Amino acid sequence: MYTYMTPQEVWYGKEELTGRSMAYAYWNRHSGQSILPYKFTFKPLRGVTIGPHAYTLWFDDERNELISYDTVCVYTVILEKS
């Protein structure tokens, strides 16, 4: 399941999001179409900090700097016993 969040929602929910798989996403502002979730590489979030523009998502080997127009895609696996 995919959940789309604003940078502000990620900041306020950072405690529960840390350790979950997520990807940096953004709206393609030129064509008006969003990038599809299956093109993302989901990685566990290690932390969120303020700046330099809005917020920065920290992963093991990289960081993603967000601006207020960006969208973050959070991936959640739901396991059900059948």
WOLIN-V383971 format. One record per residue. N is the residue number from 1. RES is the residue in one small letter. SS is DSSP state (a for helix, b for strand, c for the rest). PSI is psi in degrees with one decimal (999 if undefined). Layout:
BEGIN
n: {N;N}
res: {RES;RES}
ss: {SS;SS}
psi: {PSI;PSI}
END
This chain:
BEGIN
n: {1;2;3;4;5;6;7;8;9;10;11;12;13;14;15;16;17;18;19;20;21;22;23;24;25;26;27;28;29;30;31;32;33;34;35;36;37;38;39;40;41;42;43;44;45;46;47;48;49;50;51;52;53;54;55;56;57;58;59;60;61;62;63;64;65;66;67;68;69;70;71;72;73;74;75;76;77;78;79;80;81;82}
res: {m;y;t;y;m;t;p;q;e;v;w;y;g;k;e;e;l;t;g;r;s;m;a;y;a;y;w;n;r;h;s;g;q;s;i;l;p;y;k;f;t;f;k;p;l;r;g;v;t;i;g;p;h;a;y;t;l;w;f;d;d;e;r;n;e;l;i;s;y;d;t;v;c;v;y;t;v;i;l;e;k;s}
ss: {c;b;b;b;b;b;a;a;a;a;a;a;c;a;a;a;a;c;c;c;b;b;b;b;b;c;b;c;c;c;c;c;c;b;c;c;a;a;a;c;c;c;b;b;c;c;b;b;b;b;c;c;c;c;b;b;b;b;c;c;c;c;b;b;b;b;c;c;c;c;b;b;b;b;b;c;c;c;c;c;c;c}
psi: {137.8;137.5;130.4;134.6;151.7;162.3;-35.4;-38.8;-37.3;-42.6;-47.5;-22.3;18.2;-33.2;-44.1;-19.1;-22.2;127.5;-14.8;154.9;129.9;166.4;148.4;131.5;158.4;156.5;133.4;103.0;-16.8;-42.1;-12.4;6.0;146.4;156.2;135.1;142.4;-32.6;-9.5;-5.2;153.9;110.7;133.8;151.2;132.5;131.7;-22.1;165.4;132.3;162.0;140.5;171.9;-22.3;-62.0;-75.6;162.2;129.6;131.1;128.9;179.6;-48.1;6.8;173.1;155.1;117.9;130.2;150.2;170.7;-20.1;-9.4;163.8;140.5;135.2;119.9;131.7;127.4;131.1;127.5;115.2;124.0;138.2;127.8;999}
END
